[in-house]
Amino acid sequence: MPNPFFSTDLVWDDDLNFDGVAASYALGAKEPLREFKPFVTAGAFPLQTIEQDGVVQARDKWLFALQGGLEWQPNTRTRLKAGAAYYDYRNITGIVNPVVGQTPFDATAPQFRQKGNTLMDIDPGADTLFALASEYQIANVTLVADFADYFPVHIIGSVDMARNLGFDDAEVSARGVVGNPASLYELGGDAYQMKLTVGYPKLVEQDEWQAFIGYRYVETDAVLDAFTDSDFHLGGTNAKGFMIGGQYAIYKNTWVAARWMSADEITGLPLAIDVFQLDLNAKF
């Protein structure tokens, strides 16, 4: 299913789809002139099903989520929307196998990850198996303000903030930081993103346009690196930097988009990644 939450790509990549169940309710959703529109969304999403037996002791991995918010439209040219969400991940943190040669908790290692989250070695033997070292209970606040005083041109500002309430620096550090000297590696559980967009909110007709600039800061364990934006710093967390870009409709429902993202690793060994993307899009 498409992402059911009011969000940016700070927590959820734009291309991400969800498996599971979700329910949403928005009061006055079909009343365009209603001034206040509260909304709520809840969902449960299985991340990995694990068949337990006499050997395997890892448990099924889940995401439980709840979001509430309010859209305020005092007039036809002003729209403000705010949402507060809590994302509770269950059983995704690594558990060390207790005995060399036995693998009851191998399945606590993630099936997919990008980079940035703190990792731990859960296999005490010769083989190395990495798993997430932190718990993840993420509080997320998203704010969007849309002003159309120069209609049809809009000025849209957004702020997105996330904090991993399950992150404990001492606890995660005790589990061992993989691949980084301890003196150079400072863990963290906070993230934020700010973005300003000017232009048409959607490009439909020829010669419509849009430009944006933004800044992003994501500490190591603020969000799950598997699900955050896969383009900025080529995916993952532990990155900071800016983004700038624009879109231009060359024909009806056909537009060119370009953006530049320049990002540096926040902590650990230096890693700077600049990404330029140029896309031709068409909608039928």
N, C-alpha and C positions, 0 to 999 in steps of 0.2 A: 504494500500500500504506500502511497505518497506520504511524506512526512506530515503527521497530523498536528504538529506543534508550531506555534508562532515563534520563529527563531531566525537566526542568521547562520552563516557557515562557521561560526566560532565553535559551536558544539556539534552541528550536523552538516556534513558535506551536502552540497546542493543536489548531487546525483544519488543520494542515499534513499533506499526504500526500506520499509519496515515490514517484518513478518510478525504477526500476532493479532491482538484485538485492541481497538481504540474506540472511544466514544467521546463525542464533542457536543456541547450545547452552547449556543450563542443567543441571548435574549435580544429580539429585535433584528435578527440577521436579515430578514426580508423587508425591513422598514428603512429605506435609504435616508429618510429625514429624521430618524430617531437620534437624539443627542447622545445618550449613554447606552452602550451595548456591552454588558458584561459577558464573559465567556469562560468556559471551563473545558478542559480536555484531560482524559485519563486513559492509560493504556498499560497493557502487560505484553511483553515481547520475549519469546524464548530466543536466546542467543546460541545455545549449544545443548543438545540433548545427549546425555551420557548414560550408557547402559552399565549399571552397576552389577558386579558379580563378586565372586570370592576374592578377586584380585583388585579390580577397579573400585576405588572408594570415592573418587571425585563426584561432585553433585552437579545437577543440571544448572546451567548458567541462565540468568534472567535479567531483564530490565523492567522495573516498575516505574511508571512516570505519572506525574500529576502537574497540571498547569492551570493557573487561573489568571484572568486579566480583564482589562477594560479598554474599550475603544470610545473615545470622546470626540464628537464632531459638532462643535458649537455653531458652525456655519458651513456653507457649501465649499468653502475654500480652505478650511483648516481641519486636519484630522490628526489626532494623537492616539497612539495605541501603546499599551504597556502590558507586559506579561511576566509572571513569576512562575518558575518551574522548579520541580525537584525530580532528579533522575537518580534512582536507587538501583545500582547494579549488585546482583547477588551471585556469590560463588565464582567471581572472576579473578580473585587474588590467588597467587601461587601458594602451594603447600609443598614443603620439602618431603621427598620420599624418605621414610625413616631408616631404611636399611639398604645398603649397597646391593644392587642386583634386583631389587624389587621396585615395582613401578605403580603403586596404587594411586598416586596423585599426578601422573604424567598428564592427564587430561585437564589439569588446572592451567596448563600453558595455553596461551591464546592460539586460535587457529589462524588469525590474521592480525597483523599490526603494521603500522607505518614506522615511525621513529619518535623518540622523545620521552615516552613514559619510562619511569624507573623500573629496571628489571632485576630479577634475582635468579640464581641457579637453583633449581629444585631437585637436581640429580646429584647426589654426593659422590657418585662413581666417576669413572673416567669420562663418560659422555657428559656433555653440557646441554641442559635443557632450560631455556629461559621462560620465565613467567612474570606476570605483573607483581610488583612489590607492594603497591598501595591498594587500599580500599578506594572505591569510587562511589561517593554519594554527592552529586553535583547540584548545587543551587545556582540557578540561572535567572537573570533579570534582563529583559529585552525592552528597549524603548525606541519608538519610531515616531517622528513628527513630520507631517506632510503639509506643506504650505503651497497653495495654488493662487497666490495673489497676482501672479503674472501669467495666469492661465492663457494658453494651454501648457506653458512651462511650469514645472513644479520644482520646489526646493525641498529635498527630503534629507533629514538627518537621522542617524540611528546610533545608538549606543547599546552594546551588548556586554554583559559582565557575567563571569562564572567563577565560582569558588568550590573546590572539592572539599566538602565538610568531612569526608572520610580520610583525608590526608593527614598523617602524623609524621612530622619530620624525623623525630627520634626513632620511631618504630620502623619507618621505611629504611632509614640509614642503617639500622641494625641488621636488616635483612641483606645488606650488601648492595652496593651500586656497581652494576656491571659495566666494564669497559671505560671507566673514567677515574682518574686520580681523585681521591677524596678531597684533596686540597683545592682542586679546581672546579668541583661540582657542587653547586648549591641547589637543593631541591626546592620546589615550590608548588603551590596548589591554587594559584590565582590566574585569571585571564581577563582581558578586555579587548574590545574592538570598537573603533569609532569610524563612521563613514558619512561623507557628505555627497549627495547626488543632486545634479541640476539637469533639467531637461524634461522630456516626456516620460511618464512612468512606464508606459509600454510603447514599443515601436510597432506601429501597424501600417501607417501610410508613408509614402515616399517622402524623404527629406526630414522626417522626424529624427531626433537625436537625443543623446544622453551622455553626460560626463560625470565622473566620480573621482574622489580621492579619499583615502582612508589610512588608518594606522591600526596595527594589530600587535598584541603582546600576550603570549601564552606560555606560562611556566610549565615545568616538566610534567606535573601530574594534575594540572587544572581540569583537563578533560581527557577522555579516552582517545589516544592518538589514532586508533583504528577508524574512528568515525568523523573526526574533524576534517576541515578542508584539505583536499589532496593536492592542491596546486601551490599554495603559499609555502615557501621553503621546501617545495616538493613533498608536502604532506607531513603531518605529525605535529608535535608540540615542541617546547623548548625553542621558541623562535620569536623574534620581534622584527618589525619593519613596516614599510609603507606599501601602498598599492595605489595605482592611478590608471585610469582607462576611460574608454568611451565607446559608444555605439552610434551607428548612422544607418538609417534605412535607405537603401539604394533603389528599392522598389517596394510595392505593397507586400507586407509580410516577409520581406527579405532584407537582411541587414548584415553589416560588417561590424565586428566587435574586436577591439584590441585592448590589452591591458599589460601593465608592467608591474611586477612584484619584486621588491628588493628586501631580503630578509637575512638576519644574522642569528646564529645560535646565542641564546641568552647566557648559558653557563656551560662549562666544559671546554674541550678543545675547540678552537675557532672553526666555524663552518658557515660561510656566506654563500647564499644561493640567490641568483637573480633569474627570474623567469619572465619571458615575453611570450604572449599568446596572441595569435591573430586567427579569428574564426569568421567563416561565412555561414550564416544561418538562414534557414527558410522554414516557414510554417505553412502547412497545407490544411 
